[in-house]
Amino acid sequence: INNATALGIGNADLRPLARKVKRNYERSLALWDTGIREARLMAAFTGEPKKIAIEECRRWAGDFDSWEIVDTVSDLFVDTPFWRQLVEEFAADEREFVRRTAFAMLAWAAVHLKKES
């Protein structure tokens, strides 16, 4: 966790708040752009995978600075219609956190998308 951008709010408090405020594409983009750890987690929790563009996913991945952010945002990315393309791109990327995103997405998909053909 990158403490330089953290407010000290735990996921136990963020997740219930995310369920309460629900998904909102525009808000998730604004939250991400703050650079604040908790705001970025909320962006992932409340983002809309069917609305986010592949270019935005690439931009977010370029901002990754911790495994926590990678693992959380991967859950959003794997629900996009282009997640397989992202896995291929990210797996070939030299940046540690971007490359890890590909593996986090694959792990999530292996558990949650078993019935997909």
N, C-alpha and C positions, 0 to 999 in steps of 0.2 A: 504494500500500500504506500502510495506517495503521500506522506504526511504534509508536504509543503502546500498542498491544495485541499487538505481535509479540514472539515469543521468539527469532526468528532462525533457525528451522528451515526449510530450503528444501523445495520441492515434490519435489525429487529424493529426499529422504528420506521425505517423507510418503506419497507414492503407493505405494511398496512396502509400507509399514506398513499402509496401508489395505487392500491386497490380502490381506495376511496375517491381519488381524483380521476381515475380511469385513463384510458389511452387518448393521446392527443398528439398528432404529428407535428404541428407547428410548435407547440410547447416543448416537445422533446428536442427539437433542433435548437431552440433558444436555450434550454437547459444545458445541452452539450457545449454550446459556445462559451459558457461561463468559465469552463476549465476547472470548476470546483468538483471534487470527488463525489460528493453526495448528489450534486445536480446531475452529474454524468450517470450515476447509478439510476437516478429517477428518470433520466432520458431513456435509458435502456428498458426500465420497468414499464414505462408508459408510452414508448414509441409504437408506431403502427407499421408492422412489417410489410403490409401490402402497399403502403404509401411511400416508404423511404426509397430513394433512388440508389442505384448501385454506386454512383459517384459519391454520394453522401456516406455510404458504408466504407468506401475506400478512404475518404477524408477522415472519418472517425478512427479507422484502424491506424492511420498515420499518427494519431494523437495518443494512442494507447501508451500508458506508462506504468501499468501494474497488471499482475495476473488477475487480480480481483476485477478490474475493469474489463479485461479480455474475456474472462469467463462469464461475466454478466451480460455483456453486449453480444457475445456469441449466441446466447439464447434468443436474442432479437433477430440477429442476422440469419440464423438457420430457418426462420419462419418466412424469409423473403422468397419470392419466386425464382431468384437467381442465386440461391445459396451455394449450389454446386460450383458455379463459376467462381464465386468468391473463394471457396475452398481451394480450387486449383491455383488461383492467383496468389492467395496468401501463403500456401505451402511452398511456393517458389520464391517468396520474398526473403530478403536477407535480414530484415529487421526482426529481432527476437519476438517481440510482442505480436507483430503481424503474423509471423509464421505460427506462433502458438495458437492464434485465433483459428487457423485452419483445423488444427487438431482438436481444439475445444468444440468446434462446430461438428466435426465428425463424431466425437464422443457423444454429444447431445443427440445427434441424429440416430446413432446406433441404438440408443436407449428408447427414444421417443418416436421414431419413424419406422418402427419394425414392420408395420403393415403396408407401407408405401411400396408401390411396384416400381 
